[in-house]
């Protein structure tokens, strides 16, 4: 480390999601390395976790689309002038626009501007701001290809693939829940006991492919498999109508009695360990798909559509777990094959949290030295 850096990360809020998680993970790495880590957002439920990780927070509505955005940009410029950071790292589109405009109004030498493309953003000028960083982090090769396809003027040399990572200690190979957890699980979900458990972890949005999972459950049972399905995380406040749709579909297909739809929960490693097959069936290509590597790290077979970041990970780590997107028959056939004779797990999972943190801090340090 040449010197202590001051790094500002910008995102709309600190509520939940992959962007927020990555922000906290880089905050922790910066603080552990002796750097100063600040986050500018509207705050949220993860604010205590940010502070526990060694970060500082500045409350600004940088993710709020309104007529006040220009005033927010001026406040951001004044804040950056006071802090004098070495790096400004934007993780979302509106914060990136505000940061870019704010930095243009600062005297030289200005902070260096970094962006991370966390998703497969819609083509166009608004999303194009994410390709304007002096250095642009892409969370997968899929994202890098997406950026070059839709913003072809981007210099490929500025794009750096730094894949999201997990802490293997939180998802240890061969993990097994203790007897108390198993007892509570049996009481909470009697419909999931016995048979073969399918697990689809994901938010309560139709993009996560819950309906495809229910149809797969019906296809497997019609083929003689005693399959059960757990949609973990789909039952959320404000998503009652969507959950009712899923329950109605399960009723129509005759699988309602072997389906459980639950709220999000923190004991996800235990849930993976109980599953005979973990599903990743997003019907829109994912930029990365963290659940794939979490499940494989625990040592559970994974079945997903062969598209986007999920297809990229499966091709590299578990190719027999990929099915042609939208092909219901292929999905069922692949599921039956994985349930009857799951292929060996990958020996190692390269997508580690430590690797992601180290690569990001190295990028910061290289940039300030140029």
C-alpha positions in Angstrom: 0.0 0.0 0.0 1.6 3.3 -1.1 -0.6 5.6 1.0 -3.9 5.8 2.7 -6.7 6.3 0.2 -10.1 8.0 0.7 -12.7 6.3 -1.4 -16.3 7.4 -1.8 -18.9 4.9 -3.0 -22.3 6.1 -4.3 -25.5 4.2 -4.6 -29.2 5.1 -4.1 -29.8 3.5 -0.7 -28.6 0.9 1.7 -31.7 -1.4 1.9 -30.9 -4.8 0.3 -29.5 -6.4 -2.8 -26.3 -7.3 -4.6 -25.2 -3.6 -5.1 -25.6 -2.9 -1.4 -23.8 -6.1 -0.4 -20.9 -5.3 -2.7 -20.7 -1.8 -1.2 -20.4 -3.2 2.3 -17.9 -5.8 1.3 -15.6 -3.2 -0.3 -16.1 -0.9 2.7 -14.9 -3.7 5.0 -11.8 -4.3 2.8 -10.9 -0.6 2.6 -11.2 -0.2 6.4 -9.2 -3.4 7.1 -6.4 -2.1 4.8 -6.2 1.2 6.6 -8.0 3.3 4.0 -10.9 5.7 4.6 -14.2 4.4 3.3 -17.3 6.6 2.8 -20.6 5.9 1.3 -23.1 8.5 0.0 -26.7 7.3 -0.2 -30.1 7.8 1.3 -29.3 5.3 4.0 -31.5 2.4 5.0 -31.6 -0.8 7.1 -28.0 -1.7 6.2 -26.6 1.5 7.6 -25.6 -0.1 11.0 -23.8 -2.9 9.1 -21.9 -0.3 7.0 -20.7 1.5 10.2 -19.8 -1.9 11.8 -17.7 -2.6 8.8 -15.7 0.6 9.4 -17.4 2.9 6.9 -18.7 6.4 7.2 -22.1 7.5 5.7 -23.2 10.8 4.2 -26.9 11.1 3.6 -27.7 12.5 0.2 -30.6 11.5 -2.1 -28.3 10.6 -5.0 -30.8 8.0 -6.3 -33.9 10.1 -6.3 -35.2 11.1 -9.7 -36.8 14.5 -9.2 -36.5 18.1 -10.2 -34.2 18.5 -7.2 -31.5 16.3 -8.8 -29.5 19.4 -9.9 -29.5 20.8 -6.3 -28.4 17.3 -5.1 -25.6 17.4 -7.6 -24.4 20.8 -6.3 -24.5 19.5 -2.7 -22.6 16.4 -3.8 -20.0 18.6 -5.5 -19.6 20.6 -2.3 -19.3 17.4 -0.2 -16.6 16.0 -2.5 -14.7 19.3 -2.4 -14.7 19.1 1.4 -13.7 15.4 1.6 -11.2 15.5 -1.3 -11.4 11.8 -2.0 -8.9 9.9 -4.2 -11.6 7.8 -5.7 -15.3 8.3 -6.4 -16.9 5.0 -7.2 -20.5 5.0 -8.6 -22.5 1.8 -8.5 -25.8 3.0 -10.1 -26.9 5.1 -13.0 -28.3 8.3 -11.4 -25.6 8.5 -8.8 -23.1 8.1 -11.6 -24.6 10.9 -13.6 -24.6 13.2 -10.5 -21.0 12.2 -9.6 -19.8 12.8 -13.2 -21.3 16.3 -13.3 -20.1 17.1 -9.8 -16.5 16.0 -10.6 -16.5 18.2 -13.8 -17.0 21.3 -11.6 -14.1 20.6 -9.3 -10.7 22.1 -9.7 -7.8 19.8 -10.8 -6.5 17.5 -9.6 -9.9 15.8 -9.4 -10.8 12.5 -7.8 -10.6 9.5 -10.1 -13.9 8.2 -11.3 -14.7 4.5 -11.2 -18.0 2.8 -12.1 -19.3 -0.8 -11.6 -21.8 -2.2 -14.0 -23.8 -4.6 -11.7 -26.5 -5.4 -14.2 -27.5 -5.8 -17.8 -28.7 -2.2 -18.1 -31.0 -1.2 -20.9 -29.2 0.3 -23.9 -29.2 4.0 -24.4 -27.5 7.2 -23.3 -28.8 7.1 -19.7 -27.3 3.7 -19.0 -24.2 4.7 -20.9 -22.9 6.7 -18.0 -21.8 3.4 -16.4 -19.3 3.0 -19.2 -17.7 6.4 -18.7 -15.7 5.6 -15.6 -11.9 6.0 -16.0 -12.0 2.3 -15.0 -15.2 0.3 -15.4 -15.7 -2.8 -13.3 -17.9 -5.5 -14.8 -19.3 -8.2 -12.5 -19.0 -10.9 -15.2 -17.8 -11.6 -18.7 -21.5 -11.5 -19.6 -21.7 -7.9 -18.4 -18.5 -6.9 -20.2 -19.8 -8.3 -23.5 -23.1 -6.4 -22.9 -21.3 -3.1 -22.4 -19.2 -3.5 -25.6 -22.2 -4.6 -27.6 -24.4 -1.6 -26.6 -21.8 1.1 -26.1 -19.2 0.1 -28.8 -17.3 3.3 -28.4 -16.1 2.1 -24.9 -12.4 1.4 -24.8 -12.1 -2.3 -23.9 -8.9 -1.6 -22.0 -11.0 0.4 -19.4 -13.2 -2.7 -18.7 -12.1 -5.0 -15.9 -14.0 -8.2 -15.0 -14.1 -8.6 -11.2 -16.7 -11.2 -10.4 -18.7 -11.1 -7.3 -17.6 -13.5 -4.6 -18.7 -15.4 -1.6 -17.0 -16.2 1.7 -16.4 -20.0 1.6 -16.6 -20.0 5.4 -20.2 -19.0 5.2 -21.0 -21.7 2.6 -18.7 -24.6 3.6 -18.6 -27.7 1.5 -20.6 -30.5 3.0 -22.4 -28.2 5.5 -25.2 -29.9 7.4 -27.8 -28.2 9.6 -27.8 -29.3 13.3 -30.5 -31.4 14.8 -32.4 -28.5 16.3 -32.6 -26.7 12.9 -33.9 -29.9 11.2 -36.5 -30.3 13.9 -37.7 -26.7 13.4 -37.6 -27.1 9.6 -39.8 -30.2 9.8 -42.4 -28.4 12.0 -42.4 -25.3 9.8 -42.6 -27.0 6.5 -44.3 -30.4 6.8 -45.2 -30.3 3.1 -41.5 -30.4 2.3 -40.6 -33.5 4.3 -39.7 -36.8 2.5 -39.2 -36.9 -1.2 -36.7 -34.8 -3.2 -36.5 -31.1 -2.2 -36.2 -28.5 -5.0 -35.1 -25.0 -3.7 -35.5 -21.7 -5.6 -34.1 -18.8 -3.5 -35.2 -15.4 -4.9 -37.2 -12.3 -4.3 -40.9 -12.1 -4.9 -40.8 -11.0 -8.5 -41.8 -12.9 -11.6 -38.4 -12.3 -13.1 -37.0 -15.0 -10.8 -38.9 -17.7 -12.6 -41.1 -19.0 -9.8 -43.8 -20.1 -12.3 -41.2 -22.2 -14.2 -40.2 -23.9 -11.0 -43.8 -24.8 -10.2 -44.3 -26.2 -13.7 -41.0 -28.2 -13.3 -42.4 -29.6 -10.0 -45.6 -30.7 -11.8 -43.6 -32.3 -14.6 -41.4 -34.2 -12.2 -44.3 -35.5 -10.1 -46.1 -36.5 -13.3 -43.0 -38.5 -14.2 -43.1 -40.4 -10.9 -40.6 -38.2 -8.8 -41.7 -37.5 -5.3 -40.5 -33.9 -5.6 -41.2 -31.0 -3.3 -40.6 -27.3 -3.9 -39.5 -24.5 -1.6 -39.7 -20.9 -3.0 -37.6 -19.2 -0.4 -37.8 -15.4 -0.3 -40.8 -15.0 -2.6 -43.3 -14.2 0.1 -42.7 -10.5 0.8 -44.8 -7.5 1.9 -46.5 -5.9 -1.1 -46.2 -9.1 -3.2 -49.4 -10.8 -1.9 -51.1 -10.7 -5.3 -48.1 -12.3 -7.0 -47.9 -15.1 -4.3 -51.6 -15.7 -4.8 -50.9 -16.2 -8.6 -48.3 -18.8 -7.8 -50.5 -20.6 -5.4 -53.3 -20.6 -8.0 -50.9 -22.0 -10.6 -49.8 -24.7 -8.2 -53.4 -25.6 -7.5 -54.2 -25.9 -11.2 -51.3 -28.2 -11.7 -52.1 -30.3 -8.7 -48.9 -29.5 -6.7 -50.2 -27.1 -4.1 -49.8 -29.6 -1.3 -46.0 -30.1 -2.0 -45.2 -26.4 -2.4 -43.9 -24.0 0.3 -43.6 -20.2 -0.3 -41.7 -18.4 2.5 -40.3 -15.0 3.3 -36.5 -14.3 3.0 -34.4 -15.7 5.8 -30.8 -15.6 6.9 -30.0 -19.3 7.3 -29.6 -19.8 3.6 -26.6 -22.2 3.9 -28.8 -24.6 5.9 -31.5 -24.3 3.3 -29.0 -25.1 0.5 -27.8 -28.1 2.5 -31.3 -29.5 2.7 -31.9 -29.3 -1.0 -31.5 -32.1 -3.4 -31.5 -29.6 -6.3 -31.1 -25.8 -6.3 -32.9 -23.9 -9.1 -31.9 -20.6 -10.8 -34.6 -20.0 -13.4 -34.6 -16.2 -13.9 -36.5 -15.5 -17.1 -34.4 -12.5 -17.8 -30.6 -13.0 -18.0 -28.8 -12.3 -14.8 -25.6 -10.3 -14.6 -24.1 -12.8 -12.2 -26.4 -15.0 -10.2 -24.8 -15.4 -6.7 -27.0 -18.3 -5.7 -25.3 -20.6 -8.2 -21.9 -20.3 -6.5 -23.4 -20.3 -3.0 -25.1 -23.6 -3.6 -22.1 -25.2 -5.4 -19.9 -24.1 -2.6 -22.1 -26.0 -0.1 -21.9 -28.9 -2.5 -25.5 -29.0 -3.8 -26.4 -29.6 -7.5 -27.7 -26.6 -9.4 -30.0 -26.4 -12.4 -30.4 -23.1 -14.3 -31.1 -21.7 -17.7 -28.1 -21.5 -20.0 -28.1 -17.7 -20.4 -26.5 -14.6 -18.9 -24.2 -14.8 -15.9 -25.9 -17.9 -14.7 -25.1 -19.7 -17.9 -21.5 -18.4 -17.7 -21.0 -19.8 -14.2 -22.6 -23.1 -15.0 -20.5 -23.5 -18.1 -17.3 -22.9 -16.0 -18.3 -24.8 -12.9 -21.2 -27.2 -13.5 -22.0 -27.6 -17.2 -24.4 -30.5 -16.8 -26.7 -28.2 -14.7 -27.5 -25.9 -17.7 -30.7 -26.2 -19.7 -31.8 -24.4 -22.9 -33.7 -21.2 -21.9 -37.5 -21.7 -22.0 -37.3 -25.4 -22.9 -39.6 -27.0 -20.4 -38.9 -30.6 -21.5 -35.2 -30.1 -21.4 -35.5 -28.5 -17.9 -37.4 -31.5 -16.6 -35.0 -34.0 -18.3 -32.0 -32.3 -16.8 -33.6 -32.1 -13.4 -34.3 -35.9 -13.5 -30.7 -36.6 -14.5 -29.3 -34.4 -11.7 -31.6 -36.0 -9.1 -30.7 -39.5 -10.1 -27.0 -39.1 -10.6 -25.6 -35.6 -9.7 -22.3 -34.9 -11.3 -19.3 -34.3 -9.0 -19.0 -30.8 -7.5 -16.2 -28.5 -8.7 -13.1 -28.9 -6.6 -12.8 -25.2 -5.8 -15.0 -22.2 -6.3 -12.9 -19.3 -7.7 -15.5 -16.6 -7.0 -14.4 -15.7 -3.5 -15.1 -12.6 -1.5 -11.4 -12.2 -0.7 -10.5 -12.3 -4.5 -13.1 -9.7 -5.3 -12.0 -7.4 -2.5 -8.3 -7.7 -3.4 -8.9 -7.1 -7.1 -11.0 -4.0 -6.4 -8.5 -2.4 -4.0 -5.6 -3.2 -6.5 -7.6 -1.3 -9.2 -8.0 1.7 -6.9 -4.3 1.8 -6.1 -3.2 1.4 -9.7 -5.5 4.2 -10.8 -4.3 6.8 -8.2 -0.7 6.0 -9.2 -1.3 6.9 -12.9 
